[in-house]
Amino acid sequence: MIDTKHREAVGLHDPLRLSVAAAVAFPDGSMTASGLRRENARGRLVIERVAGKDYTTLFHIERMRELCRVQAKEPGSTDAKHGIAEATSSPSLFGLSKTATGISPQDALRARLKQSLRRKQSKR
């Protein structure tokens, strides 16, 4: 391992074994060599294999971190449906046949199931 005294001597493009790279880039110990291998499998980290040993650089870890950044969500929704237009295939549709463009597939399925249940109950 690299102690804090020698960490500053490691350049951005110096090849480091994955365990060492994880320790240098994540000094709190939250990342391991296997975690870096998973990120490589996901296509977010470049790994070099030399003589059967895996290496990466701090530069590639920094790129990986950029790819892993979580985007901020939009502010929470309210009861008002701002900017959701109704989409219909013909102007004569009504009820559950008319859906909002912002409806999720799961909500659409629930609406169809409720409609189907109502039809079955009304036939009885």
Contact map, one row per residue, 1 for C-alpha under 8 A:
1110000000000000000100100000000000000000000000000000000000000000000000000000000000000000000000000000000000000000000000000000
1111111000000000000100110000000000000000000000000000000000000000000000000000000000000000000000000000000000000000000000000000
1111111000000000000000000000000000000000000000000000000000000000000000000000000000000000000000000000000000000000000000000000
0111111100000000000000000000000000000000000000000000000000000000000000000000000000000000000000000000000000000000000000000000
0111111100000000000000000000000000000000000000000000000000000000000000000000000000000000000000000000000000000000000000000000
0111111111000000000000000000000000000000000000000000000000000000000000000000000000000000000000000000000000000000000000000000
0111111111000000000000010000000000000000000000000000000000000000000000000000000000000000000000000000000000000000000000000000
0001111111100000000000000000000000000000000000000000000000000000000000000000000000000000000000000000000000000000000000000000
0000011111100000000000000000000000000000000000000000000000000000000000000000000000000000000000000000000000000000000000000000
0000011111110100000000000000000000000000000000000000000000000000000000000000000000000000000000000000000000000000000000000000
0000000111111100000000000000000000000000000000000000000001000000000000000000000000000000000000000000000000000000000000000000
0000000001111100000000000000000000000000000000000000000011100000000000000000000000000000000000000000000000000000000000000000
0000000000111110000000000000000000000000000000000000000011100000000000000000000000000000000000000000000000000000000000000000
0000000001111111000000000000000000000000000000000000000011000000000000000000000000000000000000000000000000000000000000000000
0000000000001111100000000000000000000000000000000000001110000000000000000000000000000000000000000000000000000000000000000000
0000000000000111110110000000000000000000000000000000001110000000000000000000000000000000000000000000000000000000000000000000
0000000000000011111110000000000000000000000000000000111100000000000000000000000000000000000000000000000000000000000000000000
0000000000000001111111000000000110010000000000000000011100000000000000000000000000000000000000000000000000000000000000000000
0000000000000000111111100000000110000000000000000000000000000000000000000000000000000000000000000000000000000000000000000000
1100000000000001111111110000000000000000000000000000000000000000000000000000000000000000000000000000000000000000000000000000
0000000000000001111111111000000010000000000000000000000111000000000000000000000000000000000000000000000000000000000000000000
0000000000000000011111111110101110010000000000000000000000000000000000000000000000000000000000000000000000000000000000000000
1100000000000000001111111111101100000000000000000000000000000000000000000000000000000000000000000000000000000000000000000000
0100001000000000000111111110000000000000000000000000000000000000000000000000000000000000000000000000000000000000000000000000
0000000000000000000011111110000000000000000000000000000001001000000000000000000000000000000000000000000000000000000000000000
0000000000000000000001111111111000000000000000000000000000000000000000000000000000000000000000000000000000000000000000000000
0000000000000000000001111111110000000000000000000000000000000000000000000000000000000000000000000000000000000000000000000000
0000000000000000000000100111110000000000000000000000000000000000000000000000000000000000000000000000000000000000000000000000
0000000000000000000001100111111100000000000000000000000000000000000000000000000000000000000000000000000000000000000000000000
0000000000000000000000000111111100000000000000000000000000000000000000000000000000000000000000000000000000000000000000000000
0000000000000000000001100100111110110000000000000000000000000000000000000000000000000000000000000000000000000000000000000000
0000000000000000011001100000111111110000000000000000000000000000000000000000000000000000000000000000000000000000000000000000
0000000000000000011011000000001111111000000000000000000000000000000000000000000000000000000000000000000000000000000000000000
0000000000000000000000000000000111111100000000000000000000000000000000000000000000000000000000000000000000000000000000000000
0000000000000000000000000000001111111110000000000000000000000000000000000000000000000000000000000000000000000000000000000000
0000000000000000010001000000001111111111000010000000000000000000000000000000000000000000000000000000000000000000000000000000
0000000000000000000000000000000011111111100000000000000000000000000000000000000000000000000000000000000000000000000000000000
0000000000000000000000000000000001111111110000000000000000000000000000000000000000000000000000000000000000000000000000000000
0000000000000000000000000000000000111111111110000000000000000001000000000000000000000000000000000000000000000000000000000000
0000000000000000000000000000000000011111111111100000000000000000000000000000000000000000000000000000000000000000000000000000
0000000000000000000000000000000000001111111110000000000000000000000000000000000000000000000000000000000000000000000000000000
0000000000000000000000000000000000000111111110000000000000000000000000000000000000000000000000000000000000000000000000000000
0000000000000000000000000000000000000011111111000000000000000000000000000000000000000000000000000000000000000000000000000000
0000000000000000000000000000000000000011111111000000000000000011001100000000000000000000000000000000000000000000000000000000
0000000000000000000000000000000000010011111111100000000000011011000000000000000000000000000000000000000000000000000000000000
0000000000000000000000000000000000000001001111110000000100010000000000000000000000000000000000000000000000000000000000000000
0000000000000000000000000000000000000001000011111000011100000000000000000000000000000000000000000000000000000000000000000000
0000000000000000000000000000000000000000000001111100011100000000000000000000000000000000000000000000000000000000000000000000
0000000000000000000000000000000000000000000000111111111000000000000000000000000000000000000000000000000000000000000000000000
0000000000000000000000000000000000000000000000011111111000000000000000000000000000000000000000000000000000000000000000000000
0000000000000000000000000000000000000000000000001111100000000000000000000000000000000000000000000000000000000000000000000000
0000000000000000000000000000000000000000000000001111110000000000000000000000000000000000000000000000000000000000000000000000
0000000000000000100000000000000000000000000000001111111000000000000000000000000000000000000000000000000000000000000000000000
0000000000000000110000000000000000000000000000111101111100000000000000000000000000000000000000000000000000000000000000000000
0000000000000011110000000000000000000000000000111100111110000000000000000000000000000000000000000000000000000000000000000000
0000000000000011110010000000000000000000000001110000011111011000000000000000000000000000000000000000000000000000000000000000
0000000000011111000010000000000000000000000000000000001111111000000000000000000000000000000000000000000000000000000000000000
0000000000111100000010001000000000000000000000000000000111111100000000000000000000000000000000000000000000000000000000000000
0000000000011000000000000000000000000000000000000000000011111110000000000000000000000000000000000000000000000000000000000000
0000000000000000000000000000000000000000000011000000000111111111000000000000000000000000000000000000000000000000000000000000
0000000000000000000000001000000000000000000010000000000111111111100000000000000000000000000000000000000000000000000000000000
0000000000000000000000000000000000000000000000000000000001111111110000000000000000000000000000000000000000000000000000000000
0000000000000000000000000000000000000000000110000000000000111111111000000000000000000000000000000000000000000000000000000000
0000000000000000000000000000000000000010000110000000000000011111111100000000000000000000000000000000000000000000000000000000
0000000000000000000000000000000000000000000000000000000000001111111110000000000000000000000000000000000000000000000000000000
0000000000000000000000000000000000000000000000000000000000000111111110000000000000000000000000000000000000000000000000000000
0000000000000000000000000000000000000000000100000000000000000011111110000000000000000000000000000000000000000000000000000000
0000000000000000000000000000000000000000000100000000000000000001111111000000000000000000000000000000000000000000000000000000
0000000000000000000000000000000000000000000000000000000000000000111111100000000000000000000000000000000000000000000000000000
0000000000000000000000000000000000000000000000000000000000000000000111110000000000000000000000000000000000000000000000000000
0000000000000000000000000000000000000000000000000000000000000000000011111000000000000000000000000000000000000000000000000000
0000000000000000000000000000000000000000000000000000000000000000000001111100000000000000000000000000000000000000000000000000
0000000000000000000000000000000000000000000000000000000000000000000000111110000000000000000000000000000000000000000000000000
0000000000000000000000000000000000000000000000000000000000000000000000011111000000000000000000000000000000000000000000000000
0000000000000000000000000000000000000000000000000000000000000000000000001111100000000000000000000000000000000000000000000000
0000000000000000000000000000000000000000000000000000000000000000000000000111110000000000000000000000000000000000000000000000
0000000000000000000000000000000000000000000000000000000000000000000000000011111100000000000000000000000000000000000000000000
0000000000000000000000000000000000000000000000000000000000000000000000000001111110000000000000000000000000000000000000000000
0000000000000000000000000000000000000000000000000000000000000000000000000000111110000000000000000000000000000000000000000000
0000000000000000000000000000000000000000000000000000000000000000000000000000111111000000000000000000000000000000000000000000
0000000000000000000000000000000000000000000000000000000000000000000000000000011111110000000000000000000000000000000000000000
0000000000000000000000000000000000000000000000000000000000000000000000000000000111110000000000000000000000000000000000000000
0000000000000000000000000000000000000000000000000000000000000000000000000000000011111000000000000000000000000000000000000000
0000000000000000000000000000000000000000000000000000000000000000000000000000000011111100000000000001110000000000000000000000
0000000000000000000000000000000000000000000000000000000000000000000000000000000000111110000000000001100000000000000000000000
0000000000000000000000000000000000000000000000000000000000000000000000000000000000011111000000000111100000000000000000000000
0000000000000000000000000000000000000000000000000000000000000000000000000000000000001111100000000111100000000000000000000000
0000000000000000000000000000000000000000000000000000000000000000000000000000000000000111111010001110000000000000000000000000
0000000000000000000000000000000000000000000000000000000000000000000000000000000000000011111010000000000000000000000000000000
0000000000000000000000000000000000000000000000000000000000000000000000000000000000000001111110000000000000000000000000000000
0000000000000000000000000000000000000000000000000000000000000000000000000000000000000001111110000000000000000000000000000000
0000000000000000000000000000000000000000000000000000000000000000000000000000000000000000011111000000000000000000000000000000
0000000000000000000000000000000000000000000000000000000000000000000000000000000000000001111111101100000000000000000000000000
0000000000000000000000000000000000000000000000000000000000000000000000000000000000000000000111111100000000000000000000000000
0000000000000000000000000000000000000000000000000000000000000000000000000000000000000000000011111100000000000000000000000000
0000000000000000000000000000000000000000000000000000000000000000000000000000000000000000000001111110000000000011001000000000
0000000000000000000000000000000000000000000000000000000000000000000000000000000000000001000011111110000000000000000000000000
0000000000000000000000000000000000000000000000000000000000000000000000000000000000000111000011111111000000000000000000000000
0000000000000000000000000000000000000000000000000000000000000000000000000000000000000111000000011111101000000000000000000000
0000000000000000000000000000000000000000000000000000000000000000000000000000000000011110000000000111111000000000000000000000
0000000000000000000000000000000000000000000000000000000000000000000000000000000000011110000000000011111000000000000000000000
0000000000000000000000000000000000000000000000000000000000000000000000000000000000010000000000000001111100000000000000000000
0000000000000000000000000000000000000000000000000000000000000000000000000000000000000000000000000011111110110000000000000000
0000000000000000000000000000000000000000000000000000000000000000000000000000000000000000000000000000011111110000000000000000
0000000000000000000000000000000000000000000000000000000000000000000000000000000000000000000000000000001111111000000000000000
0000000000000000000000000000000000000000000000000000000000000000000000000000000000000000000000000000000111111100000000000000
0000000000000000000000000000000000000000000000000000000000000000000000000000000000000000000000000000001111111110000000000000
0000000000000000000000000000000000000000000000000000000000000000000000000000000000000000000000000000001111111111000000000000
0000000000000000000000000000000000000000000000000000000000000000000000000000000000000000000000000000000011111111100000000000
0000000000000000000000000000000000000000000000000000000000000000000000000000000000000000000000000000000001111111110000000000
0000000000000000000000000000000000000000000000000000000000000000000000000000000000000000000000010000000000111111111000000000
0000000000000000000000000000000000000000000000000000000000000000000000000000000000000000000000010000000000011111111100000000
0000000000000000000000000000000000000000000000000000000000000000000000000000000000000000000000000000000000001111111110000000
0000000000000000000000000000000000000000000000000000000000000000000000000000000000000000000000000000000000000111111111000000
0000000000000000000000000000000000000000000000000000000000000000000000000000000000000000000000010000000000000011111111100000
0000000000000000000000000000000000000000000000000000000000000000000000000000000000000000000000000000000000000001111111110000
0000000000000000000000000000000000000000000000000000000000000000000000000000000000000000000000000000000000000000111111111000
0000000000000000000000000000000000000000000000000000000000000000000000000000000000000000000000000000000000000000011111111100
0000000000000000000000000000000000000000000000000000000000000000000000000000000000000000000000000000000000000000001111111110
0000000000000000000000000000000000000000000000000000000000000000000000000000000000000000000000000000000000000000000111111111
0000000000000000000000000000000000000000000000000000000000000000000000000000000000000000000000000000000000000000000011111111
0000000000000000000000000000000000000000000000000000000000000000000000000000000000000000000000000000000000000000000001111111
0000000000000000000000000000000000000000000000000000000000000000000000000000000000000000000000000000000000000000000000111111
0000000000000000000000000000000000000000000000000000000000000000000000000000000000000000000000000000000000000000000000011111
